[in-house]
Amino acid sequence: MHAWLCTTPTGVDQLQWTQLPMPTPGPGQVLLEVKAASLNFPDLLIVQNKYQIKPPLPFVPGSEYAGRVVALGDGVSHLQVGQRVACLSGTGGFATHTLAPAAMCMPLPESMSFEEAAAFIMTYATSHHALMDRGQLKAGETVLVLGAAGGVGTAAIQIAKAAGARVIAAASSDEKCALCKEQGADLTINYSQGDLREAIKAATDGKGPDVIYDPVGGDYAEPCFRSIAWRGRYLIIGFASGPIPSLPLNLALLKGASLVGVFWGEFAKREPKANASMMMELGQWYEQAKIKPVIDKSLPMAELHAAYERMGSRQVKGKLILTNNE
Ligand SMILES: NC(=O)c1ccc[n+]([C@@H]2O[C@H](COP(=O)([O-])OP(=O)(O)OC[C@H]3O[C@@H](n4cnc5c(N)ncnc54)[C@H](OP(=O)(O)O)[C@@H]3O)[C@@H](O)[C@H]2O)c1
């Protein structure tokens, strides 16, 4: 087997496509032939030692992937050799084969391709947990999604629409805004132009969004939080732009508003039953065509460096996929 190996987490350049012995699954594990893996923002951070989880070295990055079960470890009875599954295990996906924890493997419906499956769990679970659980989004409310053309952003647009909300999608170019419209956004704001507060005011008849979904952070956070509606919920998803913003707390008082932290991975660990029922609902929404992963590009696994470059330079619309040849 081959894998992209991270020996020193100093950036993307040090990753080497390395030949490794084929591993044998231990108890509770399965050996997967990886068909497709997706690039999530944490995959960019983890190889630079900037992510909150720091795996022991050396490690194979690639948090989320889909493939076929090749071998079962002891005690695995709910999966079969040959079965198609997706898994989000944090590492291991940028490879031809990987050992996956069987308990975290999600069997795939026939209708879901490996590419879509590799693009599903992280973004949809994060956005569903954020909007529906942490944000208590109701039908008829207005949601502002920042970084709306990205991975979690496109999932947030689709989920908010499925929940009956009105969606304002904000992104950095007209091209990205056009993609957001295709995903169901009612209105778009190109936040690289003009005054963001004025644009939000105009888009909400001066009332402000009920829920703000923010995976970007940086300079957008304060003008957005200042624009939130009475009893608004500001969902803190991530800081893709780099800086972690600070906010004057009087703004929360003035609007009776809440700043709400969202950490889907920890939620899944601490509240597995609630996470399982959420994943079940997402599976049903996929089958009902209410949600569908947006694939930016599928690149061969060998082009991982180019994929990282595309994500780091803010070019990705939806999700980037890396595939192994059939
Ligand atoms: N809290 C959780 O449980 C959780 C779970 C998953 C992901 N996240 C976080 O959510 C964030 C987004 O993840 P993602 O996978 O959706 O990433 P993504 O697809 O790359 O989207 C991030 C968006 O951020 C915007 N952005 C602004 N400045 C940027 C910069 N300097 N570099 C890159 N992007 C920049 C871009 O949109 P514009 O160009 O339109 O501004 C981009 O589309 C990350 O911070 C990630 O860690 C959090």
The ligand as a MOL file (V3000), in Angstrom:
LIG
                    3D

  0  0  0     0  0            999 V3000
M  V30 BEGIN CTAB
M  V30 COUNTS 48 52 0 0 0
M  V30 BEGIN ATOM
M  V30 1 N -16.6700 23.4840 14.9170 0
M  V30 2 C -16.6890 22.3400 14.2720 0
M  V30 3 O -17.1910 21.3220 14.7700 0
M  V30 4 C -16.0780 22.2960 12.9010 0
M  V30 5 C -16.2320 21.1650 12.0660 0
M  V30 6 C -15.7130 21.2140 10.7600 0
M  V30 7 C -15.0210 22.3500 10.3290 0
M  V30 8 N -14.8550 23.4010 11.1860 0 CHG=1
M  V30 9 C -14.1410 24.6260 10.7880 0
M  V30 10 O -14.8960 25.2950 9.7930 0
M  V30 11 C -14.0060 26.0680 8.9970 0
M  V30 12 C -14.3120 25.8300 7.5250 0
M  V30 13 O -14.0230 24.4870 7.1620 0
M  V30 14 P -14.2940 23.9630 5.6830 0
M  V30 15 O -13.8330 22.5420 5.6410 0
M  V30 16 O -15.6660 24.3000 5.2600 0 CHG=-1
M  V30 17 O -13.2560 24.8540 4.8420 0
M  V30 18 P -13.3780 25.4780 3.3740 0
M  V30 19 O -14.1850 24.5970 2.5100 0
M  V30 20 O -11.9950 25.8100 2.9500 0
M  V30 21 O -14.2110 26.8140 3.6150 0
M  V30 22 C -13.6900 27.8550 4.3840 0
M  V30 23 C -14.1500 29.1810 3.8050 0
M  V30 24 O -13.5340 30.2040 4.5910 0
M  V30 25 C -13.2950 31.3400 3.7880 0
M  V30 26 N -11.9650 31.9120 4.0730 0
M  V30 27 C -11.7430 33.1750 4.4700 0
M  V30 28 N -10.4470 33.4040 4.6300 0
M  V30 29 C -9.8070 32.2670 4.3070 0
M  V30 30 C -8.4320 31.9110 4.2630 0
M  V30 31 N -7.4780 32.7650 4.6120 0
M  V30 32 N -8.1110 30.6380 3.8710 0
M  V30 33 C -9.0770 29.7630 3.5480 0
M  V30 34 N -10.4140 30.0580 3.5820 0
M  V30 35 C -10.7650 31.3010 3.9470 0
M  V30 36 C -13.4320 30.8970 2.3270 0
M  V30 37 O -14.6070 31.5240 1.8230 0
M  V30 38 P -14.5560 32.9870 1.1530 0
M  V30 39 O -13.4270 32.9850 0.1710 0
M  V30 40 O -15.8780 33.0780 0.5270 0
M  V30 41 O -14.3520 33.9300 2.2960 0
M  V30 42 C -13.6620 29.3850 2.3760 0
M  V30 43 O -14.6280 28.9720 1.4460 0
M  V30 44 C -12.5930 25.6940 9.4190 0
M  V30 45 O -12.0970 26.6670 10.3020 0
M  V30 46 C -12.7910 24.3810 10.1470 0
M  V30 47 O -11.7730 24.1280 11.0880 0
M  V30 48 C -15.3750 23.3860 12.4410 0
M  V30 END ATOM
M  V30 BEGIN BOND
M  V30 1 1 1 2
M  V30 2 2 2 3
M  V30 3 1 2 4
M  V30 4 1 4 5
M  V30 5 2 4 48
M  V30 6 2 5 6
M  V30 7 1 6 7
M  V30 8 2 7 8
M  V30 9 1 8 9
M  V30 10 1 8 48
M  V30 11 1 9 10
M  V30 12 1 9 46
M  V30 13 1 10 11
M  V30 14 1 11 12
M  V30 15 1 11 44
M  V30 16 1 12 13
M  V30 17 1 13 14
M  V30 18 2 14 15
M  V30 19 1 14 16
M  V30 20 1 14 17
M  V30 21 1 17 18
M  V30 22 2 18 19
M  V30 23 1 18 20
M  V30 24 1 18 21
M  V30 25 1 21 22
M  V30 26 1 22 23
M  V30 27 1 23 24
M  V30 28 1 23 42
M  V30 29 1 24 25
M  V30 30 1 25 26
M  V30 31 1 25 36
M  V30 32 1 26 27
M  V30 33 1 26 35
M  V30 34 2 27 28
M  V30 35 1 28 29
M  V30 36 1 29 30
M  V30 37 2 29 35
M  V30 38 1 30 31
M  V30 39 2 30 32
M  V30 40 1 32 33
M  V30 41 2 33 34
M  V30 42 1 34 35
M  V30 43 1 36 37
M  V30 44 1 36 42
M  V30 45 1 37 38
M  V30 46 2 38 39
M  V30 47 1 38 40
M  V30 48 1 38 41
M  V30 49 1 42 43
M  V30 50 1 44 45
M  V30 51 1 44 46
M  V30 52 1 46 47
M  V30 END BOND
M  V30 END CTAB
M  END
